[in-house]
Amino acid sequence: MKPIIRVASGQGFWGDLLTAPYDQISRGPVDYLVMDYLAEVTMSIMQKQRRKDPKLGYAKDFVPLMRRLLPLAVEKGVRIITNGGGVNPVGCRDAVLSVARELGIPGLKVGVVLGDDILPRLDELVSGGVRLDNMESGESIDVVRGRIVSANVYFGAWPIVEALRQGAHIVITGRTTDTGLTLAPMAYEFGWAENDWDKLAAGTVAGHILECGGQATGGNFSADWRSVPDLAHIGFPIAEAAPNAEIVITKHEGSGGLVSVETVKEQLLYEIGDPAMYITPDCIADFTTINLESVAPNRVKLFGVKGKQATESFKVSMSYTDGFTAVGTLTYAWPDALEKARAADMILRERLRDLGLNFEEVRTEFLGYDSCHGPLAADPGDLNEVVLRVGVRSPNSLAVERFGMELAPLILTGPPGVTGFAGGRPKPSEVISYWPALIPKSLVQPNVSVEVS
């Protein structure tokens, strides 16, 4: 058993800083690099991509990144874990193996975790009595059944642990929890049991800190953000874990950003409901038991975390088509910029009513005045400029398309001092909505396999 392992965050979302994974491996010692690519809406995007091309359906950024990372990762013995496989982990694995062969890297073991995609099984499950009703609203799945485009179970750390046991240098999963990516190497290396709730909770909390990348090291920091040094070269977080589940959050020496009790606390508050009941497939972590201590510059110790027994259900993340939307903008200049923008909004709404167009929602924002604070926005005075941003939503794509045709005429048939119309008419885009549900763990089994280059 290693006395300590270093688990490094490499991506906080699909589209994150592309230099971060290489920096994490090249700038200092790490044992594992974990990369989180998935959000609820991401799965539906990937599902649509796969329908167009069966070879796609995963985070496409991951493969060219591997072209750069693999030689160094192999040289340093760094193992890589990602949920970037999306709805096609096998396609992602095959692409990575192809890169390894092109680079002349033999013997690279790439593991995949399958079984989370239950979209093909929905009819079977529902007819068998598994309701999959909305866990937040209680609505019946029958309301959206014909419009569901993705359905993925949140697996946790243990399928990844199995892939590591089978010798995988890279583990590619589908809808695995963000926290499971970090917990898995700790459970594997230290031999933690599946019912060692306190240790699993500590690893889960560490995963929650790492899951958003630079947000734990001073990025998006709401407190004294001016004190964060060199954000242009921010270092992503690293969890140094010991077998007793004491963990130090840090970053590479000399990198930008900041690791402090404050930056770590702020990340801990991210997407939290009941802090005593942070539910994952692996355990329930009690965030009220977390202890944090600054032990050195850019080193925060995490200890004392308590856990509870895992639930008998997996969460299912489903998405469904929910109509169409379009958004357009115009910019109004001083003098009376806000008054002009408001008048243009009223004119546009009246013309839409005259046409008999009905929308589920028409939303207007005046950027520079109320787009962040809405009705709480203070009187701004006479602004230099205001961007009028109007969006509509409807089940009728033709109504949404006609809205786009009504925006440009405001340039010559509305208030003066207008500019900023570029890129053509706003076009309808499909709305994808989220449907969370629960499913008994006994009905879904992960499947792990490992291939060699």
Secondary structure, DSSP 4 states (H G I P E B T S, - for coil): --S-EEEEEEESSTT--TTHHHHHHHSS--SEEEE----HHHHHHHHHHHHH-TT--S-TTHHHHHHHHHHHHHHHT-EEEE-TTTT-HHHHHHHHHHHHHHTT-TT-EEEEEE--B-GGGHHHHHHTT-----TTT---GGGTGGGEEEEEE-B-SHHHHHHHHTT-SEEEESSB-HHHHHHHHHHHHHT--TT-HHHHHHHHHHHHHHTTGGGGTTTT--SSGGG---GGGBPPPEEEE-TTS-EEEE--TT-BS---HHHHHHHHTTT-SSTT-EE-SS-EEEGGG-EEEEEETTEEEEE--EEEPPPSEEEEEEEEEEEEEEEEEEEEESSSHHHHHHHHHHHHHHHHHHTT---SEEEEEEETTTTTTGGGPPP--S-SEEEEEEEEEES-HHHHHHHHHHHTTHHHHS-SSEE---SSS---EEEEEEEEEEEEGGG---EEEEEE-
